[in-house]
Amino acid sequence: MTYVISDIHGRLRMFESVLGKISLSPSDKLIINGDMIDRGEDSLGVVRLVRSLPNTTVLIGNHESMMIDFHKGRGMDWVSSRNGGRETIQQLSSLSDGEIAELLVYFGFLPYFVMLPEYNCMVIHAGISPNTNFENPTTYDYSQFVWIRNAFIKRKTNRGFVTIFGHTVTGLLHNDKSFGIWLDEENEDKVCIDCGAAYADTHDTRLAALRLDDGQVFYSDEYTDKYGNNISEFLRKKPTIVG
Ligand SMILES: [Mn+2]
């Protein structure tokens, strides 16, 4: 079976809790959908654990991207305001320069998205604009894949598959501001699984794992979401494409 987890953001204990609930078997696959680092208490611990797991595909998020840019001298976004890079630098202080370089190379080779035709799904950190010509990668604006918000979230994707994404916390998408996974019930074509683990110190947030085979949702705590922790019906429907 295949599980997707997004936006762990250094929350090692929540990550371990979710892994305990899904108890991966040797035939299972795991997709980590970006933003492993920043804001939480142990970014390095999360990255080490992710890299130790077999059958795991890791996608890049804007936080890994910002860390790379910072180290290449291409910008201070990572260590400015509330992005959390400053704290992550402290957490990485046990690493040698060579180990940090190796980590940056690892991040730099992470893919932006994965297509899963067997589940009629795409997994991507932030989303993909309906204007993007998916058939022509030479025209891609790659930064949107880790940064886009409403230009993707508020519109019909019109692609015929379901997009699984994170990056925007679900508390901003649910009318009741709750932090369970979010379904686009209007367009029926996307699922957000960033349940705000980064903000666990100040909000009622959690980490989620979505099992694509049967739509079962596993949370790091005892939370029950508005869909009863199962979205199998939603995943079964093939999104429509309009002219
Ligand atoms: Mn993000």
Boltz pocket constraint, residues with backbone or C-beta under 6 A from the ligand:
constraints:
  - pocket:
      binder: B
      contacts: [[A, 35], [A, 61], [A, 62], [A, 63], [A, 125], [A, 146], [A, 166], [A, 167], [A, 168]]
      max_distance: 6.0
